Amino acid sequence: MRAISVSRDIVATPRELFDLLRDPARHAELDGSGMLRGRPQGPSPLGPGDRFSMGMAQGRIAYRSVNVVVEYEKDRLIAWETWGELRGRRLVGGQRWRYELTPVNGTGGTDGAGGGSEGTTRVTHTFDWSRARLPRLIVELPGYPRRMGPAMTTTLERLAAAVRS
């Protein structure tokens, strides 16, 4: 299987977490990989089918990723597929970044009752390269599967801190 997932229970409602995740301006702040450099371009907040790009860097190589929201369920699920494009043509990519939000204590619903962080939500963050173009060359040989688990754990730690502030 070409996917890795990490989960963390965060004291926040699914709505609070979803609002952070669908704001590309917050992605660099949340990123545990150190590759996102901000400067997003595109809509905010994100919705189904939205396309946005993000400044990225691997070592000294700076570039922009192009992302498309491919899964979306309000306050429950958001995923985008990332691509490297040249003149509008997709050359590499197809990896998905996915966040599933599941209330764990029955009080983190999205019915609008109450306010604040009265709930706890399990956030499952998945990096899925099963649809990637050239997965062995672009994802596996550079070692991303090995590095992404710890990076995604850091992302969830940062998400927990961001929702508290």
PLY file of the C-alpha trace (Angstrom):
ply
format ascii 1.0
element vertex 165
property float x
property float y
property float z
element edge 164
property int vertex1
property int vertex2
end_header
0.00 0.00 0.00
1.29 3.43 -0.88
-0.10 5.49 2.01
0.88 6.43 5.52
-1.43 7.84 8.22
-0.97 9.35 11.65
-3.71 10.28 14.12
-4.00 12.54 17.13
-6.85 13.48 19.43
-7.11 17.27 19.65
-9.26 19.24 22.08
-11.30 21.19 19.55
-14.45 20.74 17.54
-14.29 19.43 13.98
-15.50 22.86 12.79
-12.59 24.69 14.45
-10.05 22.30 12.95
-11.71 22.28 9.53
-11.62 26.09 9.41
-7.84 26.01 9.92
-7.24 23.24 7.38
-9.21 24.93 4.60
-7.21 28.16 4.91
-4.11 27.85 2.66
-2.57 30.89 4.38
-2.18 28.71 7.51
-0.65 25.67 5.77
3.00 26.78 6.07
2.47 27.44 9.80
1.05 23.93 10.26
3.53 22.07 8.02
5.82 19.71 9.89
7.95 18.84 6.86
9.59 22.25 6.51
8.89 22.24 2.77
6.01 24.74 2.60
7.11 28.32 2.20
3.72 30.02 2.19
2.71 32.53 -0.44
-0.46 30.61 -1.33
-2.37 31.66 -4.40
-6.02 30.79 -4.89
-9.29 30.84 -2.99
-9.63 30.92 0.77
-11.37 29.27 2.41
-11.05 26.20 0.21
-14.06 24.36 -1.12
-14.73 21.33 -3.31
-12.72 21.37 -6.55
-10.79 24.52 -5.64
-7.32 24.93 -7.07
-4.53 26.65 -5.17
-0.76 26.81 -5.33
1.83 27.00 -2.61
5.47 28.10 -2.42
7.65 25.08 -1.68
11.34 24.26 -1.20
13.40 21.10 -1.07
16.85 22.05 0.07
17.84 25.04 -2.04
15.35 24.26 -4.80
12.30 26.53 -4.64
9.17 25.81 -6.67
5.39 26.05 -6.55
3.03 23.12 -6.09
-0.40 23.14 -7.69
-3.13 21.59 -5.57
-6.73 20.62 -6.23
-9.28 19.85 -3.49
-10.43 16.33 -4.44
-12.32 15.25 -1.31
-14.51 17.52 0.78
-17.10 16.96 3.45
-17.78 20.04 5.57
-16.27 19.77 9.06
-15.29 16.11 8.45
-12.89 15.64 5.53
-10.64 17.61 3.23
-8.00 16.29 0.83
-6.03 17.85 -1.96
-3.93 16.35 -4.69
-0.62 18.05 -5.44
1.05 18.38 -8.83
4.13 19.83 -10.42
3.10 21.65 -13.57
4.92 23.31 -16.40
2.88 25.62 -18.65
-0.34 24.04 -17.38
0.78 20.47 -18.07
1.00 18.02 -15.16
4.45 16.48 -15.11
4.78 14.90 -11.68
2.58 14.50 -8.64
-0.77 13.01 -7.83
0.01 12.59 -4.14
-2.89 13.30 -1.78
-2.84 15.04 1.56
-5.94 14.07 3.52
-7.41 15.12 6.87
-10.30 13.21 8.43
-11.99 14.73 11.49
-13.95 12.44 13.81
-15.56 13.57 17.10
-14.39 11.20 19.84
-16.46 12.21 22.85
-19.86 12.99 21.39
-19.66 16.73 22.07
-17.70 17.90 19.06
-20.63 18.02 16.67
-21.21 20.61 14.00
-24.84 21.41 14.70
-23.95 24.93 15.78
-25.01 24.38 19.40
-22.61 25.92 21.86
-19.28 27.50 21.08
-15.63 27.14 21.85
-13.65 23.92 22.15
-16.03 21.73 24.11
-15.22 18.65 22.02
-12.31 16.41 21.22
-11.65 15.41 17.64
-9.50 12.61 16.25
-7.57 13.98 13.31
-6.22 11.38 10.90
-3.66 12.82 8.51
-2.82 10.68 5.46
-0.17 10.98 2.77
-1.32 8.80 -0.13
0.92 8.35 -3.15
-1.02 5.43 -4.69
-2.22 7.71 -7.53
1.11 9.45 -8.04
2.75 9.69 -11.42
6.19 8.00 -11.22
5.77 7.04 -7.53
8.98 5.03 -7.26
11.12 7.83 -8.70
9.36 10.88 -7.25
8.21 9.61 -3.82
9.89 6.39 -2.76
13.53 6.74 -3.89
13.87 10.21 -2.29
12.63 8.64 0.97
9.38 10.53 1.49
7.47 7.60 3.01
10.10 7.28 5.74
10.22 11.03 6.42
6.51 11.83 6.19
5.37 9.92 9.31
7.41 12.09 11.70
6.65 15.23 9.67
2.91 14.53 9.77
3.08 13.94 13.54
4.66 17.39 13.86
1.93 18.83 11.62
-0.75 17.49 13.98
1.13 18.93 16.98
1.15 22.31 15.24
-2.52 21.99 14.36
-3.31 21.35 18.04
-1.27 24.41 19.07
-2.84 26.61 16.38
-6.40 25.77 17.37
-5.59 26.65 21.01
-4.24 30.09 20.12
0 1
1 2
2 3
3 4
4 5
5 6
6 7
7 8
8 9
9 10
10 11
11 12
12 13
13 14
14 15
15 16
16 17
17 18
18 19
19 20
20 21
21 22
22 23
23 24
24 25
25 26
26 27
27 28
28 29
29 30
30 31
31 32
32 33
33 34
34 35
35 36
36 37
37 38
38 39
39 40
40 41
41 42
42 43
43 44
44 45
45 46
46 47
47 48
48 49
49 50
50 51
51 52
52 53
53 54
54 55
55 56
56 57
57 58
58 59
59 60
60 61
61 62
62 63
63 64
64 65
65 66
66 67
67 68
68 69
69 70
70 71
71 72
72 73
73 74
74 75
75 76
76 77
77 78
78 79
79 80
80 81
81 82
82 83
83 84
84 85
85 86
86 87
87 88
88 89
89 90
90 91
91 92
92 93
93 94
94 95
95 96
96 97
97 98
98 99
99 100
100 101
101 102
102 103
103 104
104 105
105 106
106 107
107 108
108 109
109 110
110 111
111 112
112 113
113 114
114 115
115 116
116 117
117 118
118 119
119 120
120 121
121 122
122 123
123 124
124 125
125 126
126 127
127 128
128 129
129 130
130 131
131 132
132 133
133 134
134 135
135 136
136 137
137 138
138 139
139 140
140 141
141 142
142 143
143 144
144 145
145 146
146 147
147 148
148 149
149 150
150 151
151 152
152 153
153 154
154 155
155 156
156 157
157 158
158 159
159 160
160 161
161 162
162 163
163 164
